């Protein structure tokens, strides 16, 4: 199958998965009715006769924005994971290992535990604080890595990021102990959820997704060269330190926004890049968009499982991705061994 055909199949499947995420639930709505509602809202075409007005509200105000937010979050995490694995030349690398998730969780915890409200952010204080702390974490890790290692090597970035992540998690644990009455809310946020998140969250995520993805896409050639090694990249005229900092900054934008809005959802940024390379090859001009399609679709399916497997209860999305991702992580590791 040629590349255009693979992308066409991926796009069609992702649209079908989005439709399924908008149709299935405690009240099942037919696919045709869901499509009719979506086209009616987007294009003002006449609504199919016989559709219950309550179903219109369920699809357009609840399920469709939720499924779309899950898809966009999966895109952000997957693109970020693809960039991170190639930049650090580690198939098991993800932005979480340098503390992005921990930093976002700490920012969100401070808001949840103290009830802080930023005047300019209003109701979006929680995701905004999570994003700022995630971005600050990456800047801190890169700054101290440059001071410790003048060569700015991949191993130093990973090791210092892991140490700093442990430090932030320890501080977060102290906050949890001090504010035990908020423990449930904090843990549920950390595990990830798209519940009761509507169009406002979709609109808020879109600029971060566009900025991070377009920024990373500008460096697909450099990422291809970096996979051959840092010395090879330098011999071909690539300023490896500058490119690496830019790419890590873009991954911070993508992961920080995704974690701040949806919580700490792991393994999507590990699974999707590997599947994308299996399907379209290692060239990043192809792997990045395919990873976005696969990661978005995977997270929509995961969210659908989380909210339908044990009705009326809803599982955290991060728990479901961990159940699916842990065996995949082990398979990648032992296959390399």
Secondary structure, 3 states (H helix, E strand, C coil): CCHHHHHHHHHHHHHHHHHHHHHCCCCCCCHHHHHHHHHHHHHCCCCCCCCCHHHHHHHHHHHHHHHHHHHHHHHHHHHHHHHHHHHCCCCCCCHHHHCHHHHHHHHHHHHHHHCCCCCCCHHHHHHHHHHHHHHHHHHHHHHHHHHHCCCCCHHHHHHHHHHHHHHHHHHHHHHHHHCHHHHHHHHHHHHCCCCCCCHHHHHHHHHHHHHHHHHHHCCHHHHHHHCCCHHHHHHCCCCHHHHHHHHHHHHHHHHHHHHHHHCCCCCHHHHHHHHHHHHHCCCHHHHHHHHHHHHHHHHHHHHHHHHHCCCCCCCCHHHHHHHHHHHHHHHHHHHHC
